[in-house]
Amino acid sequence: MDESYELVVADDASTDRTAAVAERHGARVVRVAHRQIAATRNSGAREAAGDLFIFVDADTIVSEAVVRAAVDTMRGGAVGGGAAVEFDSGVPHYAKLLMPVFAWCYRVSGFAAGCFLFCSRDAFAAVGGFDEAFFGAEEIVMSRALRNHGRFVVLRQPVTTSGRKLRTHSFVEVLRILSRLALRGSQAVKQRQGMELWYAKRRHDPRKNR
């Protein structure tokens, strides 16, 4: 791409080699200890120098085509957007059945998936960044805010994200968490308690044994 760019990695108290690997590949590492997704993303944005922001989870693979489409979309006047999402191989059967439904709901609602969201610096500032009152679903809140501010586009080009959480949690565990979120609404995602899928200690991914 004929664009200058920078890589900013917001390292939220990781215990692996995230920071070292990022620096070895030329990224600028911003070390924080929020233990909260929205606050960590905002910290990375504050350190960024560019006019266009692309937020990507560490376990997500983004192709050049997706980056190009996101940049072209913003250059074309959109305030931000997201992308279609695919999981890597090896997710449980229930996930293979349910994830297309969730993907359809996100697309129809016009929400960006949490693993990939882009927006202009001006739009980010105008909506106040990610809402740090939320420990989860911050991408939905951000999508709504950006959509109210201007044109918001969910790209059809997919990004590939890890199915690790689905492999390391049983169907019953995932159903229990999603049911609690559905019953309690926004209040459920305004606290860390009950958000084990995102904040509990990382479990061993059985796929790594292959």
Backbone torsions as a table, in degrees:
resi	resn	phi	psi	omega
1	MET	NA	142.6	179.0
2	ASP	-88.1	61.6	-179.1
3	GLU	-139.5	137.9	170.1
4	SER	-76.9	151.5	-177.5
5	TYR	-154.1	165.8	173.1
6	GLU	-138.9	152.9	175.9
7	LEU	-111.7	119.4	178.5
8	VAL	-116.4	121.7	178.7
9	VAL	-108.5	116.2	176.0
10	ALA	-88.1	106.2	-175.1
11	ASP	-96.7	102.1	-174.5
12	ASP	-91.4	77.3	175.4
13	ALA	55.9	41.3	178.9
14	SER	-66.7	153.2	-179.8
15	THR	-111.7	6.7	177.5
16	ASP	-107.1	-154.5	-175.4
17	ARG	-98.6	26.0	-177.5
18	THR	-52.8	-53.2	-175.5
19	ALA	-62.7	-43.9	-178.1
20	ALA	-64.8	-43.6	180.0
21	VAL	-65.0	-42.4	-180.0
22	ALA	-62.2	-45.8	-179.4
23	GLU	-65.9	-35.7	179.0
24	ARG	-64.6	-26.0	179.8
25	HIS	-99.4	16.0	172.1
26	GLY	88.4	10.0	178.9
27	ALA	-84.1	153.1	172.8
28	ARG	-94.4	122.2	-174.7
29	VAL	-96.3	128.2	175.1
30	VAL	-107.7	112.0	-176.5
31	ARG	-92.0	124.5	178.9
32	VAL	-134.6	171.9	178.4
33	ALA	-141.6	53.5	-179.1
34	HIS	-82.0	-38.6	-169.7
35	ARG	55.1	42.5	177.1
36	GLN	-153.1	127.8	-169.7
37	ILE	-63.5	-47.6	-176.7
38	ALA	-61.4	-46.1	-178.8
39	ALA	-63.9	-37.8	-179.7
40	THR	-66.3	-42.7	177.9
41	ARG	-63.6	-40.9	178.5
42	ASN	-63.2	-37.0	178.8
43	SER	-64.3	-40.7	176.6
44	GLY	-64.1	-41.2	-179.5
45	ALA	-64.4	-37.6	-179.6
46	ARG	-63.5	-27.9	-178.8
47	GLU	-89.3	-10.7	-177.6
48	ALA	-77.2	147.1	-177.3
49	ALA	-103.9	-14.4	-173.0
50	GLY	-80.5	174.3	178.9
51	ASP	-95.0	-12.5	-180.0
52	LEU	-124.1	132.5	-178.8
53	PHE	-112.0	136.7	170.8
54	ILE	-128.1	115.0	-178.6
55	PHE	-97.0	123.7	-176.6
56	VAL	-132.0	132.2	175.2
57	ASP	-69.1	153.9	-176.8
58	ALA	-64.6	-24.6	-177.8
59	ASP	-100.2	24.8	-176.4
60	THR	-120.4	136.0	179.1
61	ILE	-104.0	126.2	-177.5
62	VAL	-119.9	126.6	-179.1
63	SER	-81.4	164.1	176.0
64	GLU	-59.6	-36.9	-178.3
65	ALA	-62.1	-38.3	179.7
66	VAL	-69.7	-43.3	178.3
67	VAL	-61.5	-44.4	179.3
68	ARG	-61.0	-43.9	180.0
69	ALA	-63.7	-39.5	179.2
70	ALA	-64.9	-45.0	179.6
71	VAL	-64.2	-45.1	179.9
72	ASP	-62.4	-37.0	179.5
73	THR	-64.5	-43.0	178.6
74	MET	-70.7	-39.7	176.5
75	ARG	-62.0	-26.4	179.6
76	GLY	-84.2	3.7	173.6
77	GLY	112.0	-6.6	178.3
78	ALA	-72.3	145.3	178.1
79	VAL	-80.9	-21.1	-179.6
80	GLY	173.2	-169.8	-179.9
81	GLY	170.2	-167.2	179.3
82	GLY	-143.1	-155.8	-178.4
83	ALA	-151.2	162.2	170.6
84	ALA	-64.9	154.3	-176.2
85	VAL	-128.4	135.3	172.1
86	GLU	-121.0	148.0	175.0
87	PHE	-92.4	151.8	173.6
88	ASP	-66.9	173.9	-175.5
89	SER	-71.9	158.4	172.9
90	GLY	93.9	15.0	177.0
91	VAL	-80.4	153.8	-179.3
92	PRO	-60.8	161.6	-177.4
93	HIS	-61.8	-39.0	-179.2
94	TYR	-62.4	-34.5	179.3
95	ALA	-68.6	-38.3	178.4
96	LYS	-61.7	-30.3	179.8
97	LEU	-82.5	-38.7	-173.7
98	LEU	-85.7	-33.1	-173.9
99	MET	-62.3	-38.0	175.7
100	PRO	-60.8	-32.2	178.2
101	VAL	-67.4	-45.5	178.3
102	PHE	-63.4	-40.9	179.5
103	ALA	-62.1	-41.1	178.9
104	TRP	-64.5	-43.4	179.4
105	CYS	-61.1	-42.8	178.7
106	TYR	-62.7	-43.7	-177.6
107	ARG	-67.1	-45.4	-179.7
108	VAL	-62.6	-37.4	-179.7
109	SER	-78.8	-13.8	-179.8
110	GLY	76.8	33.2	-179.8
111	PHE	-103.2	145.2	170.9
112	ALA	-82.7	140.7	173.2
113	ALA	-69.3	151.6	-173.9
114	GLY	-62.5	-24.6	-174.9
115	CYS	-79.4	-11.6	-177.2
116	PHE	-154.9	117.1	177.4
117	LEU	-146.8	139.6	178.6
118	PHE	-129.9	153.9	177.2
119	CYS	-165.2	162.3	175.8
120	SER	-78.4	156.8	177.2
121	ARG	-59.4	-42.7	-178.9
122	ASP	-61.1	-42.6	179.8
123	ALA	-67.7	-40.4	178.3
124	PHE	-57.8	-45.9	-179.9
125	ALA	-67.3	-38.8	-176.7
126	ALA	-64.2	-35.2	-178.9
127	VAL	-95.2	-1.0	176.9
128	GLY	82.7	18.5	179.3
129	GLY	72.2	-165.0	178.4
130	PHE	-72.2	137.8	-177.2
131	ASP	-75.0	112.4	-175.1
132	GLU	-78.8	3.4	172.0
133	ALA	-75.7	-14.4	-175.1
134	PHE	-106.7	132.6	174.9
135	PHE	-94.3	-8.0	176.8
136	GLY	-157.0	167.8	-178.8
137	ALA	60.9	19.2	-180.0
138	GLU	-64.3	-26.1	178.4
139	GLU	-70.3	-31.6	177.2
140	ILE	-70.2	-44.9	178.3
141	VAL	-61.2	-43.8	-179.9
142	MET	-66.5	-41.1	179.0
143	SER	-60.0	-44.4	179.1
144	ARG	-62.5	-43.8	-178.8
145	ALA	-63.0	-44.8	-179.7
146	LEU	-67.4	-39.1	179.6
147	ARG	-63.5	-34.6	176.8
148	ASN	-72.0	-19.6	-177.8
149	HIS	-90.2	-26.2	-177.4
150	GLY	178.7	-161.4	-177.4
151	ARG	-75.0	128.0	-176.8
152	PHE	-122.7	125.0	-170.9
153	VAL	-121.0	127.4	172.6
154	VAL	-98.4	111.2	-176.6
155	LEU	-66.6	149.4	175.5
156	ARG	-84.3	-19.7	175.6
157	GLN	-67.5	132.0	-175.6
158	PRO	-90.4	153.0	165.1
159	VAL	-106.5	158.6	-179.2
160	THR	-111.9	122.6	-178.7
161	THR	-119.6	161.6	-175.4
162	SER	-73.8	140.2	173.7
163	GLY	-96.1	20.6	-175.8
164	ARG	-54.5	-46.2	-177.4
165	LYS	-62.4	-34.7	179.4
166	LEU	-74.3	-29.9	177.6
167	ARG	-76.6	-28.1	-174.7
168	THR	-99.5	-2.7	175.9
169	HIS	-124.3	138.3	-179.4
170	SER	-73.1	164.3	176.9
171	PHE	-57.7	-40.6	-179.5
172	VAL	-63.3	-42.4	179.4
173	GLU	-63.6	-46.0	179.9
174	VAL	-63.7	-42.6	179.9
175	LEU	-63.2	-39.9	179.8
176	ARG	-63.5	-44.0	-179.8
177	ILE	-65.9	-46.5	-178.8
178	LEU	-65.9	-35.7	178.3
179	SER	-65.7	-41.5	178.9
180	ARG	-64.1	-40.3	178.3
181	LEU	-65.2	-40.5	-179.3
182	ALA	-66.5	-38.3	-177.0
183	LEU	-74.1	-37.7	-175.0
184	ARG	-93.9	-12.6	176.9
185	GLY	66.1	-146.3	-173.5
186	SER	-62.7	-27.3	-179.6
187	GLN	-64.2	-28.4	-178.5
188	ALA	-68.1	-27.1	-176.8
189	VAL	-101.6	11.5	176.3
190	LYS	-102.4	17.5	175.6
191	GLN	-148.9	153.3	-178.8
192	ARG	-73.7	-32.2	-180.0
193	GLN	-61.2	132.1	-179.2
194	GLY	89.8	-2.0	-178.5
195	MET	-108.1	41.2	-174.6
196	GLU	-59.4	-31.2	-177.9
197	LEU	-59.6	-27.8	-177.5
198	TRP	-106.5	-28.4	-170.0
199	TYR	-119.1	-7.5	178.8
200	ALA	-72.8	164.2	178.6
201	LYS	-56.6	137.0	-177.2
202	ARG	-62.9	134.1	177.3
203	ARG	-94.0	158.5	179.6
204	HIS	-68.8	130.4	179.2
205	ASP	-84.8	116.1	-178.2
206	PRO	-60.7	-22.0	-179.5
207	ARG	-64.8	-25.1	-178.3
208	LYS	-70.7	-12.9	178.6
209	ASN	-82.1	-9.5	-176.4
210	ARG	-83.8	NA	NA
